[in-house]
Amino acid sequence: MLDWSMSAPNVGPPLSASEERTWAMVAHIGVLVAAWFAMGFLCPLVIWLIYRYRSDYVRQHALESLNFQLSLLIYTAVAVILILITFGLGVLIIVPLILIGAVAALIVIILATVAAAGGNEYRYPLTIRFVK
């Protein structure tokens, strides 16, 4: 696991409560834009890198979203490997699971965005916490 806890550089003034909620929401919902390019992790990564020292609230939401996106990437890679190992027979089982997983991921991303908008914390299910 990576631990990026360093001393905070001079990065600007703290964010207002409204700005915190906005950037926390973008950390979750922004992955839908980046997901079109199979790089859903980029949006929360960029937000975390920019705002991690200015707002603990945004940092927590961006990290949660980043870890969830990295977990999804690993789960997808494992699914592809299983399909290849079974010479395509795994498609019969894995493709329906991927479709169910995609719908579930969309639902939890929306729930996380709503939680961020309301000023609440959110923990994604089945997430491997790679970055702390």
C-alpha positions, 0 to 999 in steps of 0.5 A: 500500500502506498502512503503519501503522507508528507508535509503539506506544501504551500498550495493555497487557501483551504477550500470553502464548504461549498467547494469541498462538496463540489470537488468531492462530487467530481471525484466520484462522478467524474470517473464516468467521463474518464471511464469511456477511455478505460481510465476511470482512475484518472479523475479522482487521482488528479483531484486527490493530487491537487486538493489533498492538502487543501481539504481533508474532506476532498482528499477522503472522497478522492482516495475512496473513489481512486481505490474503487476505480483501481479495484475495478481495474484489477477485477476486470483484468482478472476477468479477462485472464479467466476468459483467456485461460478457459479459451473463451468458455469463461465468457458464458459466466464472466460476461453476465457477471461483468454486466451485473458488476457494471450496473452495481458500480454505476449505482454505488458511484451515484450513491457516493456522489449523493453522499459527497453532495450531502457532506457525508462520507461514503465507503465503496463495497469490495474495494481494495485500499491501495492508496491511503 
